[in-house]
């Protein structure tokens, strides 16, 4: 109905080659299994480190945030098909917005929590 | 008697649900339920109900179910409001006591925002958007039904709290420590968190659904800048939903875990951070108010153009300002807690971003007024709601800018000034807008208009009662009356203003009754609209098809070459430039999504699990979860979601509607 079925060359803007559509479908989704295992390791690793307080809090915060970013990239790449697109890469617009909001919320909240002051 | 029976009675019906109001509500619920079952059995309507409504995936029927649910919830939320106002008009009588007052203002706010406002918006999305973009359904019809049933069962669960177990009582914002288990032992807050999580899943799905629908399923030729304004509003609202609901879901889930699983995300005594809840809540909460008001802006843009018989003034600037509001909406949330004390730099940033958002809103108001300039105006009920919105929303917006000024906000914070402000924008903007939309698109939904004379009565009562209700509350706020107080001593000078406000509230209640009776009256007495263009000067695609629309919507999908396509098409047809009716050979077979019982069963499974979780009866909760997974696995193995309507059947149906050329 929307012309999605026929094989066609998708015209890409130069500079957007990295999201050129690729719809390979292997027999067993090994890629996804590894992604799933890695997500679990990142999640429970962060929880374990926080519960056991294995390093001082500010370093721990940095490590946990880095693990969160890694997990976001993992989820987007492996499960959310961020590299696949028919036609223009519309999904990059909301993705950019999501990053702006995420950085605004997490970064700014961490920053405000460092104030440690009463009502000013 | 087995030993668990007294335990069950004590848990399900504790003393605070055995007060007269609760017992009265119980009797009404049981009697109402019994009457509906009796009626269904007597007229043998059970099969009809199941086939035509409960298992449907048709966006038009889902929209009507949203509408019915929203009107019922409006009645419940309105009754709550009148109980609050009665208490404040007679502060020494203690019509309802302090704890009951807490419960009633909590359910009033929660129901009005999540179970009245949101479903009314989704009713209009569902009924209007696919027709307006020339599509045969939404992108994911089955998910759409799942959204509705999650909402419906969540609303049922939330209302059940009134009579089983106890209502939530920490305000619609549910801040800790008010919601902490240590200070709040009843199951009320569990009801709040779980039912909002449920309806939140449905809302997020709806947002995604309409984003995809609008991006992918427009009629050929309808470029972005040819989309009707209501569709633009839907697109922006869906984008807001997509980003606003995740932080809310996290805030609700973590609060729930604090209560049922012993974590301490927000419990200060165990190192949690209550202000982080406030932060997450308002990162959702501020975009939420734009989720509520943008669809109303869309409705007004359609209504004012139709009843001025002119094209909308400044379409590109309308689109731009709406998108600007969508983006800016994410940058203002801290203005809800300036008094947290994040410091002058942070507060000034959010104060300025708050004032900034008044600019695109002002652009829209001027564009609406200029649309009327030189037009031929007809004062129908939707147009009256539009006209009433202008002064209401402008004053509400101006007091919003006052609240955005940081030093002044330290004075206004938590006072009745805030109450007056947000009721003025939410009723003056959202409710007027949605009522205008309901009156405007009613003929498209049901094939007849609501009676205009009665509609005007309802309008004058509702919009006329609005001013005495809320304007005195600004003064009450300035005189120091804080929100959520159930009584006050005489001699503070608050009584007269409160009495005026209560009288206004009851006038608005009368307006609602006239509206409800208008719906019932019009069903029997209004003449049917045979043209499909009930107002005579519709401009957009939905008015080009019969009312109510056939299940396939468009027999032939039009090619859109104009912004107000139907207006241009009517002129072309009159001048004979284009044939008035499609030829039989243009009609092709149409794929229609099949009915399915999965969505309603999924909602029921969610309901069972949620009910178990409210009382932390884990086996029941797990049974519900198993039901959810079972239904999902069952639907993985269903492949034939569509049935084919042959070209002959479509031709026959179009012939009956008188819409087939030779």
Interface residues (C-beta under 8 A of the other chain):
Chain A: X2 X90 X94 X97 X98 X101 X104 X105 X109 X112 X113 X115 X117 X118 X119 X120
Chain B: X215 X216 X217 X239 X242 X243 X247 X273 X276 X279 X283 X327 X330 X331 X339 X340 X341 X342 X343 X344 X346
